[in-house]
Amino acid sequence: MTTDVFGAAGVRERVLAAWAAAPVRFREDANAEEDLALGGYLDRVVVELAQNAADAAARAGVPGRVQFSLRDSTLVVSNTGTPLSAEGVESLATLRASAKRDDAESAVGRFGVGFSAVLAVTDEPVILSRTGGVRFSRADTAAAVAGLDSPGLATEVRRRDGQVPVLRLPFTAEGEPPEGYDTSVILPLRDEAAAELVRRLLDEAGDDLLLALPGLERIELDVHGEVRVLADAETRWYVRRAAGVLDESDRERLLADRPTEERSRPYWSVLWALPRGPASEPPRTVHAPTPTDEPLSLPALLLATFPLDPSRRHVAAGPLTDFLVQQAATAYAELLRTRAEDGASVLPLVPTGLAAGALDGSLRDAILAVLPETPLVKAIEDGTLIRPREAVVVEGSDDAFNTVLAPIVGGLIASPRQDRTALDALGVRRLDLAELIDQLGAVAEAEPPEWWRGVYEALSAMVTDPLLRESLGTLPVPLADGRLVRGVRGLLLPGPEVPADVLATFGEYGVRVVHPDAVHGSLERLGALPMSPRALLEDSAVRAAVEHSAEADDPDVIAHAVLSVVAADVSQADGLWWLSDLVLRDADGDLVPANALVIPGSDAAAVLDEEEVAPIDLAVVERYGREAVEAVGVLSSLGTVAASDLTLDELPEALADLDGIDDWADDVAPDGSRFGVTVGELRAIRDLDWIVDDAWPRVLELFGTSPELRRALVEPVRVVGPDDVVHGALSYPAWWIRERVLLEDGEPLTGRADPEVDPILAEFLDEAPEWTARLDPEVRLAVGLVREVSDLDAHGVGVLLDRLADPDRVVEESAILKLWSRLGSHTAYPGLTPEYVRVLDDTGVTRVVAAGEAVIADAPMWLQRGDLGGFVVASGVAADGLSDLLDVPVAEEVAAGKIDSEGVAADVPELVRELVPQVPDTWWEHEELTVDGVEVSWWVDENGSPHAATFDGLAKALAWSADRWDQRHVIRAVLSEPDRASELRLDATFDQPAPERPTPEQPA
């Protein structure tokens, strides 16, 4: 017989009596148990049993150990500690009562109701202890209720579909816990779903359970023989604990709204834990101190004695929760401080982003109120931890530059991109990089150049970022002359090519050269220019010194500095036309601009006016070299100047000294307007106006032998009008020579007959001097000598027309026909049309008539119309061109060309159609053919129909109508000598194009 050591029978009697007396009590107990089992404690069986084990060990003052063993369909939980007592049994059987009231400070459980969590998986829980055992049973409870024979209870049971409370009636149980343990809880699992829930809960158990239950030092999890042990959790976590006891005033203020059970326990505790490695992952919920459903966004485990609402799933709002939130915030700040003291980066642990819930939001707000006053961030200067509110970051600065700034900017800390949000959350002050750079000169003005070089070295990585380069625009830089200037762009970086005395000279004129001890590659990335001779010469201060060298206190010093730089590499002076303003000594010791000096004995000395140029002092040439002095503008030959992408309405300064350059621009501009007209590239020859008159033969020969001069002269200029239409124009030198150069007879060189001129054209042109025969043919063409009609400019065409209109000249018919054809196709037109023109005459020569008496015959049939006037003969576009050039009408503009009679239709002979397939099938025969009242032998009307009154006329009419004028003689032969048909047919065979000859790969 089992001994009832815990008075279980008495408990049953009291409970059954209460239910029988008031069935509503049965309903309340059943509802309360159901709410706990299916609500707040639905999936907490493992946690609640571990919590009970921890409490038992704490009451006994022994190390807590608990073993969970799942075998088949039974879970056995064994633990060390205080065994089961009568008070414990009554607590288990009495909802909302606790046997832990006297052990409140050490106990984790606080309500005596956690054991109800077992009802989620079993209906028959058993507790065996060294002192005895009890069990609970849904079936036995139902039987006991039925035995009361109470109609009211029977009604309540029916309403609940036979469901009764399990944990209100204890029964005596036999058995003992395993060796080494003081108590065992045996849970026969209800079904497979319950077994699956237990397996999942055991798998999820981890370090958070140990940390939440400090009374346990070991948890053993045995699932079907696979054993996992939880122990030594703090070796895997960094832990910060805080705890205390509320005094009377705090109790009244913080616990007034809490249940009586809680008001009797004025103890609070907070634990934060951070994983020591990636193997430990903090849960994302708040533990109070066992898991709740309150989300937590911080990457840490929080265990705190937060009050819970009736569901046991959520923290209850109120003053106690508010107090614990503040304590948790302080503890979290201390945890981060200790981690920072250990050298860890704690910024990833700073709350950022959005809160996960109301409690999480309160915790984050409280933490962010405490952290700015907590030494967390490391000062770069000495490595000490400082408060975030005392810290400063520089926007865009990297570690290297921060190291330089640290002694200057108090409280400076690093600001990696990934920590930016955390630093903002902590209220760390940010300094704009551009503002700091702007102030750097004043703060570090006395620092030596070597210190500044360290600054630039520290900027090596930052200067690769285009956005940061803008912020560094006012970076101070020490110069070689001792000044500290703001801004890097345009400064010159000294190099070995430029002597120190040259730098000193140009420094006096404002050339800004970086101090050699401060030079670093970062400066070049920020816009400083390497000190090549070119960079120095292009400096605006050097240009100013050159252009004003004549007024300098010591022009020779400037000349020496410039020539020393140029002599190092003469190619560096290419395109720097203003170097020619440098004054140098001439042979008499006077100061003369380089562009007015010549090398003695050179071509330039031979052809340029002695009044305009002077020979350079040979000592200057010997000292710096002929190439150097020529590079700055001293002439040995004629010089050139070039400009690119220029607009004619605003010519560049480099071209300003060219004689007549504006007149040239006016002449080459389309329609005479320079506005919006551009030239891609212009090369000009200088000083053409300084060439003496008798030197032109030598000069033009020189142009042919110098590639640079030849190119500047002979290549046309590509002019683009505002409508984007491209025009070809004379080069400036070619234009100038045509406009300005006169020969001994006072007449221009241009327009004269080229030595290789067309003989027909030569009769009407002035002869060129004999020396032109020695010139390059393209040079002759460029300066205006005429080889053929297409070489004539507008003035030359006018001269030719005037000479053709000279009645004293005898011009053969053959010559005038060729000239008319070429003039009609030419595009140059003189300003005035001629008053007299030369026309054909019946004598085989030509005659001159007034322009109003002439007419253009653009078709052979018009030559029969002598009534129209003297004929100028051409066809196609040449006829139209002559009409415009001479202002003479085309024949069809002055005569209708209408045939007066209809004629008789006749077939074109078959042989004619065979030999000339293009002829029409029909022609019109006339006894007398008249057009506009004038008798003619043939005509082709506006419809292309041939009309004729003679065999000869018919041959011409058929050939013209067929557009085969070249076949008129063949047609005439067929018409007049039909017996030659076979001969003509055979001859025509050879008029066809010859067949292609086979290639070697093709068969013959």
Buried (B, 14 or more C-beta within 10 A) or exposed (E): EEEBBBBBEEBBEBBBEBBBEEBEBBBBBBEBBBBBBEBBBBBBBBBBBBBBBBBBBBBBEBEBBBBBBBEEBBBBBBBBBBBBBBBBBBBBBBBEBBBBBEBBEBBBBBBBBBBBBBBBBBBBBBBBBEBBBBBBBBEBBBEBBBEBEBEBBBEBBEEBEEEBBBBBBBBBBEEBBEEEBBBBBBBBBBEEEBBEBBBEBBEBBBBBBBBBBBBBBBBBBBBEEEEBEBEEBEEBBBBBBBBEEBEEEBBEEBBEEBEEBBBBBBBBBBBBBBBEEEEBEBBBBBBBBBBBEBBBBBEBBBBBBBBBEEBBBBBBBBBBBEBBBBBBBBBBBBBBBEBBEEEBBBBEBBBBEEBBBEBBBBBBEBBBEBBBEBBBBBBBBEEEBBBBBBBBBBBBBBEBBBBBBBEBBEBBBBBEEEBBEBBEBBEBEEBEBBEBBBBBBEBBEEBEBEBBBBBBBBBBEBBEEEEBBEBBBBBBBBBBBEEBBEBBEEBBBBBEBBBEEBBBBBBBBEBBBBBBEBBBBBBBBBBBBBBBBBBBBBBEBBBBBBBBBBEBEEBBBBBBBBBBBBBBBBEBBEEBBBBBBBBBBBBEEEBBBBBBBBBBEBBBBEBBEEEEBBBBBEEBBEBBBBBBBBBBBBBBBBBBBBBEEBBBEEBBEBBEBBBBBEEBBEEBBBEEEBEBBBBEEBBBBBBBBBBBEEBBBBBBBBBBEBEBBBEBBBBEBBBBBBEEEEBEBBBBBBBBBBBBBEBEEEEBBBBBBBBEBBEBBBBBBBEBBEEBEEBBBBBBBBBBBBBBBEBBBEBBBBBBBBBBBEEEEEBEBEBBBBBBBBBBBBEBEBEEBBEBBBBBBEEEBBEBBEBEBBBBBBBBBBBBBEEBBBBBBBBEEBBBBBBEBBBBBBBBEBBEBEBEEEBEEEEBBEBBBBBBEEBBEEBBBBEEBBBBEBEBBBBBBEEEBBBBBBEBBBBBBBBBBBEBEEBBEBBBBBBEEEEEBEEBEEEBEEEEEEEEEEEEEEEE
